[in-house]
Amino acid sequence: MTDVDDRSIISPMARTPSRQTIIEEGARIVHARGFRAAGLKEILDAAGVPKGSFYFHFKSKEDFGLALVDHFQSLIESAGEKLLGDQGTPPLERLARFMDAYENMFEKMGFSRGCPIGNLMQEMSDVSEAFRERVARAYEGMHAAIQAVLDEAKGLGQVAGHLDTEETAWFILDSWEGAIMHMKLAKSTRPLRICRRMVFERILAGADAHARKRGGKRHG
């Protein structure tokens, strides 16, 4: 199996009109190879559409790339809504399940590819300002989803009342993206498991323990 044969969650199997087909096949190839390494001919051949169809839908490869960012963002938001938005599950448990689901997906993918938004952030932020802005918007959406879970946990008293949920959410997201990078290098989920353990046993549990300690001093 080649690295572009596994469509994973990035490319739904259903065939769709040409613009969406180009985006889906392009997303699969770009996720595997990177944006600059992915050739238009390879993408169009995979989509089964002529070159003219590409320029009917997209002004340039960069314009196509921006559509890819939106596509990746939509898929990640859908997964996040399903895993992080389950109101029947305690918020921190939802966050743990979210991280576990991605760890399982990456393991099935042979510890390759990683996060498509993280990949584009590294590859394109210094190349295209339009790309940087579009990826930043997607990344901010990922942060907002994590912060919402932490805000809910804080409201339920599951983390310390003094916890800065905005900064903590950025730390968790940035640490998780770094762990994904290390996972690709190590070809192991160990970096992800270390990150997860630090988040729940040190960052979040540690804040709660600190709150209890401060409360004990006040009443001592």
C-alpha positions as CSV (number, residue, x, y, z in Angstrom):
1,M,0.0,0.0,0.0
2,T,1.4,3.4,-1.0
3,D,1.1,6.4,1.2
4,V,-1.6,7.9,-0.9
5,D,-3.8,4.8,-1.1
6,D,-5.3,5.1,2.4
7,R,-7.9,7.8,2.1
8,S,-8.5,7.8,5.9
9,I,-10.8,10.6,7.1
10,I,-9.4,13.1,4.7
11,S,-11.1,12.0,1.5
12,P,-14.7,10.7,1.6
13,M,-15.2,7.9,-0.9
14,A,-18.4,9.2,-2.5
15,R,-17.9,10.7,-6.0
16,T,-19.0,14.3,-6.2
17,P,-19.1,17.1,-8.8
18,S,-15.8,18.0,-10.3
19,R,-14.8,20.9,-8.0
20,Q,-15.4,18.8,-4.9
21,T,-13.8,15.8,-6.5
22,I,-10.6,17.8,-7.2
23,I,-10.6,19.1,-3.6
24,E,-11.0,15.6,-2.1
25,E,-8.4,14.0,-4.3
26,G,-6.1,17.0,-3.9
27,A,-6.5,16.8,-0.1
28,R,-5.6,13.1,-0.1
29,I,-2.4,13.7,-2.1
30,V,-1.4,17.0,-0.4
31,H,-1.9,15.3,3.0
32,A,0.5,12.6,1.9
33,R,3.1,14.6,0.0
34,G,2.8,18.3,1.0
35,F,1.4,21.1,-1.0
36,R,4.4,22.1,-3.1
37,A,5.3,18.5,-3.9
38,A,1.8,17.7,-5.1
39,G,1.6,18.2,-8.9
40,L,-1.6,19.4,-10.6
41,K,-1.4,16.5,-13.1
42,E,-1.3,13.9,-10.4
43,I,-4.3,15.5,-8.7
44,L,-6.3,15.9,-11.9
45,D,-5.5,12.3,-13.0
46,A,-6.7,11.1,-9.6
47,A,-9.8,13.1,-9.9
48,G,-10.4,12.0,-13.4
49,V,-11.0,15.5,-14.7
50,P,-9.3,17.5,-17.5
51,K,-7.0,20.4,-16.8
52,G,-9.6,22.9,-18.0
53,S,-11.9,21.8,-15.2
54,F,-9.3,22.9,-12.7
55,Y,-9.0,26.4,-14.0
56,F,-12.7,26.7,-14.3
57,H,-13.0,26.2,-10.6
58,F,-9.7,27.7,-9.3
59,K,-7.7,30.8,-10.4
60,S,-4.4,29.3,-9.5
61,K,-2.8,26.5,-7.5
62,E,-2.7,28.9,-4.5
63,D,-6.4,29.5,-4.8
64,F,-6.9,25.7,-4.9
65,G,-4.6,25.5,-1.8
66,L,-6.8,27.9,0.1
67,A,-9.8,25.8,-0.7
68,L,-7.9,22.8,0.6
69,V,-7.4,24.6,3.9
70,D,-11.1,25.2,4.2
71,H,-11.8,21.5,3.4
72,F,-9.3,20.3,6.0
73,Q,-10.8,22.8,8.5
74,S,-14.3,21.5,7.8
75,L,-13.3,17.9,8.4
76,I,-11.4,18.7,11.6
77,E,-14.4,20.7,12.9
78,S,-16.8,17.9,12.1
79,A,-14.6,15.4,14.0
80,G,-14.2,17.9,16.9
81,E,-18.0,18.5,17.1
82,K,-18.6,14.8,17.3
83,L,-15.9,14.0,19.9
84,L,-15.7,17.3,21.8
85,G,-19.3,18.3,21.6
86,D,-20.9,15.2,23.2
87,Q,-22.7,16.8,26.1
88,G,-23.5,13.4,27.5
89,T,-19.8,12.9,28.4
90,P,-17.8,14.9,31.0
91,P,-15.7,17.6,29.2
92,L,-12.2,16.3,30.2
93,E,-13.2,12.8,29.2
94,R,-14.3,14.2,25.8
95,L,-10.9,15.8,25.4
96,A,-9.1,12.6,26.3
97,R,-11.3,10.6,23.8
98,F,-10.5,13.2,21.1
99,M,-6.8,12.7,21.6
100,D,-7.2,8.9,21.7
101,A,-9.2,8.9,18.5
102,Y,-6.4,10.8,16.6
103,E,-3.7,8.6,18.1
104,N,-5.6,5.5,16.8
105,M,-6.0,7.1,13.4
106,F,-2.3,8.0,13.2
107,E,-1.3,4.5,14.2
108,K,-3.5,3.0,11.4
109,M,-1.8,5.4,9.0
110,G,1.6,4.1,9.9
111,F,2.6,7.2,11.9
112,S,2.7,9.3,8.7
113,R,1.0,12.4,7.3
114,G,0.1,13.9,10.7
115,C,-2.3,16.9,11.0
116,P,-3.0,18.5,7.6
117,I,-3.4,22.0,9.2
118,G,-0.2,21.6,11.1
119,N,1.6,20.4,8.0
120,L,0.5,23.4,6.0
121,M,1.3,25.7,8.9
122,Q,4.9,24.5,8.7
123,E,5.2,24.3,5.0
124,M,3.4,27.5,3.8
125,S,3.5,30.1,6.6
126,D,6.7,31.7,5.3
127,V,5.8,31.2,1.6
128,S,2.3,32.8,1.2
129,E,0.6,35.4,3.4
130,A,-2.8,34.3,2.1
131,F,-2.0,30.7,3.1
132,R,-0.7,31.8,6.5
133,E,-3.9,33.8,7.2
134,R,-6.2,31.0,6.1
135,V,-4.3,28.4,8.1
136,A,-4.2,30.7,11.2
137,R,-8.0,30.9,11.0
138,A,-8.3,27.2,11.0
139,Y,-5.8,26.8,13.8
140,E,-7.7,29.4,15.9
141,G,-10.8,27.3,15.4
142,M,-9.0,24.2,16.8
143,H,-7.9,26.3,19.8
144,A,-11.5,27.6,20.3
145,A,-12.8,24.0,20.4
146,I,-10.3,23.0,23.1
147,Q,-10.9,26.2,25.1
148,A,-14.7,25.6,25.1
149,V,-14.1,22.2,26.7
150,L,-11.8,23.7,29.3
151,D,-14.3,26.4,30.0
152,E,-17.0,23.8,30.6
153,A,-14.7,21.8,32.8
154,K,-13.9,25.0,34.8
155,G,-17.6,25.8,35.2
156,L,-18.1,22.3,36.6
157,G,-15.2,22.6,39.0
158,Q,-13.2,19.9,37.3
159,V,-10.2,22.2,37.0
160,A,-9.0,25.0,39.2
161,G,-11.0,28.2,39.1
162,H,-7.9,30.3,38.4
163,L,-7.0,28.3,35.3
164,D,-6.5,30.5,32.3
165,T,-8.4,28.4,29.8
166,E,-7.3,30.5,26.8
167,E,-3.6,30.0,27.4
168,T,-4.0,26.4,28.5
169,A,-5.9,25.6,25.3
170,W,-3.0,27.1,23.3
171,F,-0.5,25.1,25.3
172,I,-2.4,21.9,24.8
173,L,-2.8,22.5,21.0
174,D,0.7,23.6,20.4
175,S,2.1,20.7,22.5
176,W,-0.2,18.2,20.6
177,E,1.0,19.5,17.2
178,G,4.6,19.2,18.3
179,A,4.0,15.7,19.5
180,I,2.5,14.8,16.1
181,M,5.7,16.1,14.5
182,H,7.8,13.9,16.8
183,M,5.5,10.9,16.1
184,K,6.2,11.2,12.4
185,L,10.0,11.2,13.2
186,A,9.9,8.4,15.8
187,K,7.3,6.3,13.9
188,S,5.6,5.7,17.2
189,T,2.7,7.0,19.2
190,R,4.9,7.4,22.3
191,P,5.2,11.2,21.8
192,L,1.4,11.5,21.7
193,R,1.0,9.3,24.8
194,I,3.6,11.5,26.7
195,C,1.8,14.6,25.6
196,R,-1.6,13.2,26.7
197,R,-0.2,12.1,30.1
198,M,1.4,15.5,30.7
199,V,-1.8,17.3,29.9
200,F,-4.1,15.3,32.2
201,E,-1.7,14.3,34.9
202,R,0.3,17.5,35.2
203,I,-1.3,20.5,33.4
204,L,-4.9,19.9,34.3
205,A,-4.7,17.7,37.4
206,G,-1.7,19.7,38.6
207,A,-3.8,22.9,38.5
208,D,-6.5,21.3,40.4
209,A,-4.1,20.0,43.1
210,H,-2.6,23.5,43.3
211,A,-6.1,25.0,43.9
212,R,-6.7,22.5,46.7
213,K,-3.4,23.3,48.3
214,R,-4.1,27.1,48.2
215,G,-7.6,26.4,49.7
216,G,-6.1,24.4,52.5
217,K,-3.7,27.3,53.4
218,R,-6.5,29.8,53.5
219,H,-8.4,27.7,55.9
220,G,-5.4,26.5,58.0
